[in-house]
Amino acid sequence: MHLTFSHKTHETSNIYTYWFKPLDHPKHIAGQFIEMTLDYPDPDERGTKRWFTLSSSPTDEMVSITTRWFGDKASTFKQTLDSLTKNQGLEVVDPDGDFTLPDDKDKELVFVAGGIGITPYHSIVKYLSDKGQKRKIHLIYAAKSKDDLVFLDLFKKYGCKVTTVVDETLTGAKILEFAEDYSEKLIYISGPEPMVESLYDQLKDHVPKDQLKTDYFPGYQTI
């Protein structure tokens, strides 16, 4: 998929959304990710490639990724991303992944997000809202502070039940407590890789594995 950079928007705290115009727009499904490679000299040890879940909806004319900006501590990849100029082009691998909605529209969903792991849920709920489709969704959103919570207006407007966890560790036990009658619910977990792996391990003995879906963000160690 060929993209040209359009602009960036400041969401909150150190979180920014980068918007791109697709010259060719292959169909993708809300919740999928892209693989992006940037060409620049002297990359650091993390290299020139990243995977981003799209924060935009398939109903949007442009595609977007939402990520954290760490200023002087940013990787060479993030520095290059942040220095893109308007209409600068880049190639990305077409969207892929199965962190998507189930076909059963009556299935109750629990969306667990840690930090920037909110992005696939933004894509999904924006899509549902634009299409006028209703699903029963409970968002459980963990962040370091209230300033790090993004996109809450969309989830509340859509009608999601929203539970935020700030300044404390989100555990599997808390998820099950918040989710209440979880025996038939589909639980999604998205966020930094250590968090996702830990929560999955805590939940797998209580929830059937086919009712757990995970999407982790490489490179992030904490929310």
N, C-alpha and C positions, 0 to 999 in steps of 0.2 A: 504494500500500500504506500503510495507516494503522498507525502504531506508537505504543506508549506506553513511556516509559523505565522500566526496571526497576532496574538497578544497574550498577556498574562493578567490574572486578577488576584488580588490579595484577599484571602478568605478570612483569616484570623491568625493572631500570633505569628508563627513563622511558616504558615501553610499557604501555598500559592497554587493556583490552577493555570496550566499552560494550554492555550487553545490553538488548534491547527485546522487548516482547511484541507480536506482530502481532494486530491485531483481525480482519484478513482476511489469509489466508496463501496468496497465489498460488504455484503451483509454481515453483521455481527449480532451477537446475542448479548443482552444486558448482563453484566457480571464477568465478561471475558477480559483477557489481558492482551497486551501487545509486547513484542520484543523490539527495543529501540537501540540502535547503534549510532553513535556520533563519531565523526572523524575529527581528531584534533591531535596535536603533537604532545609528546611527553605525558601520556596518561599515568595516573598513579596505579598502585598495585591492584585496585579493584577493576581496572580496565575500562573499556569504552562501550560496554553493553549493559543494559538494564531491562528489567521486566516491569511494566506498569499495568495495573488494572485500570481500564478506562473509567473515568468518573462521569463521562458524558453518556447520554442515552442514545440508542439507535435512532430515536426520533429527532435528535439534534442535527442541524446542518453541519456543524463542526464536531471534531472529536477533541477530547480533553483528557489530560492526566493531572492529578492533584498530588502534590508532594511537599515535603518539608525543605526549607532553605536554611542552611546552617552558616551562612555568611563566610567569614574567613576560614572556617573549619570545613567548608563544603568540599566534596570530592571534585576531582578535575572534571568528571562527567557532569555533575550538577552545575559547576561553574560554566561549562560550555552550554548546557541547556539554558541557563539563565542569561547567557549573552547572545542567544539567537536573535537575529534581526528580522523585521517584518518581511514576509514572503520568502525567507530563506527555506530551501527545500531539504527534505531528508526522507529516507526510505525506512519503513518499519515492516516487520513481519506481520502478516495479516492476523487479526484477532483470533484467539483460540481459548480453550478452557471450558470446563463443565461446572463452574461455580455459578450456576444459573437457576432460574425458577423451575420447579417441578411442573409436569404437565397437569397434575391434579390441582385444579384451581381452588378446591375446598381444603387443601392441606394447610394446616396452621404452621406458620413459620416463625422461628426465633433467630434473629440476626444478632450475633455477638461480634462486636467491633472493638479492636484495641488500637487507639491512636489513628494513624492514617489508614488503617484497615476499614475505615468507613466508606472508602471509594466505591467498591462494587455494589454496596447497598444503595448509594446515591444513584448509580446508573440504573439499578433495578427499579427503585421506587419512582424515579423520574419517568422511566418508561411506562410503568403502570399508570401513573398519574396522567401522562399525555394520552394514553390509549383509553382512559376511562375504565380501567379494569380494577376490580377490588380484590384484595387478598387480605387475610388476617395476619398481621405482622407485629411482632414484639421486638423492638430494638433494644438491646442491652449494650451500652456504649461506655467503654472505659477510657479515661484520659488522665493525664497528669494534673490538669487544672481545667477550670471552666473555660479559660481562654483557648484551650485546645479543642473544644467541641465545635465541630463544623457541620453545616447543612441541617441543623436541627429543625429549622422552619419548614423545610420540605417534608420531613418525616411527620411532623405534627400536623401539618396541613393535610397530608394524605390520610391521616387517621391512624397511624401506627401508635401502639402503646410504646412509650419511651421511658427507659430506665437508665439513668446515668450513674456511673461509678467513678468518683473523683477522689484522689488522695488516699486510695486504699487499693489493695491487690484484689483483682477479680479472680475468683476460684471457681472450680467446677461445682462445688457445693452451693455457692451463691447463684450460679446460673440456674441450677435446678430449683432453687428456692424461688427465684424471680419468675422462672418459666411455669411454675406451679404444675398443673397436670400435663407433664411433658411426654407421656408414654406414646402418643401418636403424632407428636410434633416433629418437624424437620428442623434440626439445629445447624446453623451455619456459623463458622468461626473464621474470622479474618483479622490479621494483624501481624506484628513482628513474629518471625519464625519461632523463637523460644516460647513465646506466649501461646501460640497456636498449638505447638507440640505438647506443652504442659497441660493445657485445657483439654485437649483430645485424650490424653492419657488419663486424666481425672474423670472424664465423662464416659469412656468406652465401656466401663463395667456397669454402667447404669442405663445407658441408652444404646439400642441396637446400632451397630456400625453403619447400617444402611440408612440411618436417620441422622448421621453426622456428615457434614461437608466442610472441608477446610480449604483455605486460601491464605498462604503466608507470604510475607513481604521480605525477601532476602535483603540483608544489609542493615535492617533495623533490629536492634537487640532489646529495646524497651519501647513502651508506648510513648 
